[in-house]
Amino acid sequence: MGKKIGEDNRETHEMKYKMELSDLECPVCGEKALMVHGRVDEIPHFGRVLEQFIHCKACGYRHSDVMCLEDREPAEYRYRVNSPEDLRVRVVRSPSGFVEIPELGIEVKPGPAAQGFVSNIEGLLRRIRERVETAAKWADKEESKKRAEEILRRMDAAVSGEDEITIVLKDPYGHSAIVPEEDDKLEVRELDEEEAEELRSRIFRPLVPSGEYSN
């Protein structure tokens, strides 16, 4: 039986800075029940990032974000996933990061409520899996449901070593990255200004073309 996508297995590492604030006024419900957690982390081969998590104990409002604290060039990262070990590869996705899996016809582009995160490939695939499962649940055509099942099957096959998919991460501001310990399955290239500007023009667009996921 092949390995399926589960919970994040994030590595433990030393924080450079940590902040916690409590009992702030919530922008949604107005109650003084907002909790803010922040930390600055040093990620090897990428640099410093600021992670923030906001949670209201009263109304349940949540928001997370990640910000690169160093200037970087617009870039595209490609990583081939074909073994269980690939699930541990670290992923930094900022609110301006575009994610694609070409073999599955999937694109996740930044929407108005896009949140950044520092996770790993397992966590990234889990997020995509949840959206595919939701789309399949509400699909009214059998063809759409079968398509979703095929996407999930290939994702599971890739992480068990029976198939291969490519994670493509693009960021016109250079604030996203795929950071493996070994670079043998990673391809990185700088985006030219025309490519970067085209991606910038697609961020926060109110209308989403059919078949694309935004978050």
Helices and strands as residue ranges (DSSP letters): E 17-25, E 32-43, E 47-56, E 62-68, E 75-81, G 84-88, E 90-93, E 98-101, G 102-104, E 106-109, E 117-120, H 121-138, H 142-159, E 165-171, E 177-179, E 186-190, H 193-202, E 213-214
